Amino acid sequence: MDMETVTLSRIVEKLVPELVPFLTERELNMNIVLRDGLSVLEPEDAVEIVQHSIYEIQRQVLLH
């Protein structure tokens, strides 16, 4: 297992760049820990990570 920490922007720019305009700077700057590293991700994995990241930021905003 080769864990890697990257920003969401790095994932999005590499796998689904068409989503970049729809994400906030805060979302793009989120750190994401990838269990098996960036090299094994597929575009559908990136979309799922984006969905969870948006949910997590919205949840944090609601809790404050």
FINUKE-833517 format. One record per atom (N, C-alpha, C): z, y, x. Coordinates in steps of 0.001 Angstrom, whole numbers, plus 524288, in hexadecimal, padded with zeros to 5 digits. Example, Ala and Ser with C-alpha at 12.3 -4.5 7.8 and 13.67 -1.06 7.14 Angstrom:
<recs>
81E787E9C68338681E787EE6C8300C81E787F31C8339081BA87F7368323281BE47FBDC8356681EBE8001E83264
</recs>
This chain:
<recs>
800007FB638034A80000800008000080000804E28037C7FC6B80864802717FBCA80D178059B7FC9F811E68023380190813728016E802C2817EC7FE0F800BF81CF68008E7FEFE820707FD337FCD5825677FEFB7FE41829A17FB0D7FFE482E287FCF18010B832967F98F7FCA18368D7FA1B7FA56837F37F5A77F60883BB27F58B7F6E783F757F1077F426843CA7F11B7F467847577ECA17F09F845677E8727F1C9846D97E3A47EE59845647DF597E8E0847A17E03F7E89684C3F7E28A7E37684E9E7E38A7E02184B2F7E70D7E278848AD7EAC97DF83845447EE547DD36840977EB5F7E05083E667E7E57DE8183A007E4B67DA0A83BB67E12F7DAE88400E7DE7A7D70B841F77DAB27D1FD843847DD707D26B846697E1AB7CDB9848307E46D7CA868439B7E67D7CD1A83F6D7E7F57CA5183AEC7EA127C7D98378B7E5C87CAAE836BC7E1747C8FF832D67DD9E7C6ED835027D8787C8FB839617D6B67C73E83BA47D1BA7C7168419D7D2247C3C5843A67D5917C3B78494E7D6827C28784C927D1AE7C02484A3A7CDBF7BEF684D287C8FB7C3E584EC57C60D7C86A84C7A7C75F7CD5484DE27C4CC7D01D852897C74D7CE99853F87CBFD7D14D858337CECD7D1D785D2D7CB8A7CDC285F187C8E07CE49863F77C5E47D23C863AD7C1617D39285EF77BFB47D70A85E587BB407DCCB85DD07BCBE7DDEC85DB17C1C67E34A85CFB7C3957E577862147C5BD7EA81862D27C4ED7ED0A867817C6F97EE25866CD7CCC57EF4586B137CF547F09A86AD77D4E17F586867917D5B97F9368681C7D2257FE0B8650D7D28A7FCDE85F317D23B7F97885DB57CEAC7F7FF858337CE2A7F528856557D3127F180859677D4EB7EE7D857E27D98A7F1E18575E7DE657F62485A4D7DEA27F98785A2C7E33F7FDC5855FF7E3007FDF78530F7DEBE801E784EEB7DE488010C84AC77E27A8055D848EE7E4B7805118449C7E8638052383F837E55D801B083C077E6D68012F836F27E45F801D4832D67E8A18053B82F067E7A9805EA82AB67EB54802918262B7E9677FF0C824857ECBD7FB8D820337EB707FD6A81B487EE407FE6A817467EB508007F8126C7ED817FCC8810067F1837F7C980FFF7F04D7F40480D767F3C87F050811487F66F7F18C816487F6337EE5681A2E7F8D07E9BA81C0C7F5967E775820437F7497E32A822D97F48C7DE1E81FAF7F4B97DD6A81CAD7F8BB7D86B819F37F97C7D742815D17F5597DB3A813DE7F2A37DA4F80FB97EEC47D9E6811CD7E92C7DA98816DE7E8637DA5A819107E3187D4D38192B7E0F87D46C8184D7DBED7CF86818AF7D90E7CFD781D8C7D58F7CB6A81F937D3AD7CB928242D7D0427CF1D8237E7CB837CF2F81EEF7C9177D29581E2D7C48D7D86381E637C6107D9A581CD17CAE67DF0081D567CCD47E06A8231C7CD4B7DCC08262A7CF4A7DDA682BCA7CFF37DE9182E687CAB27DB9A82CF17C6BD7DC4982F367C1877E1B682DD97BF6E7E36D8291F7C0447E8A68278F7BE7E7ECE482A9E7C15A7EC3982B6E7C6617F00182E827C9707F0228341C7C7777EBA48365B7C6477EB5F83BAB7C4277EE4D83BED7BEFB7ED67838307BB8C7F0088381D7B67C7F5F3837F57B7217F7D0834A07BA887FD79834327BB5F7FFB0839237BDE67FCBE83B7D7C1617FE86840417C3F57FF07844BD7C0137FB32845507BCB07FB6A849677B8AD80014848747B517800C5843A77B376805338424C7B01D80A57843AA7B2CE80ADB8425C7B7B680FB9843507BA91810E2849277BAF480CFA84C527BC0B80DD2851FF7BC5880F4F854257B71180CAE8526E7B2EF80DFF854457ADA48138C852A67AC288151D84E057ADA681A6384C1E7AC8181E7384F7A7AF5381D67850CA7B42C821038540B7B733821908596F7B4B981D3B85B9C7B2EC81D55860C37B075820A58608E7AB7C8200C85C797A8688230485BFA7A38D828D585B407A48B82A36858CE7A8D082FB8857CC7AA0D8328385CAB7AC1682F88860757ADDD83203865367AFFE8327D869387ABF3
</recs>
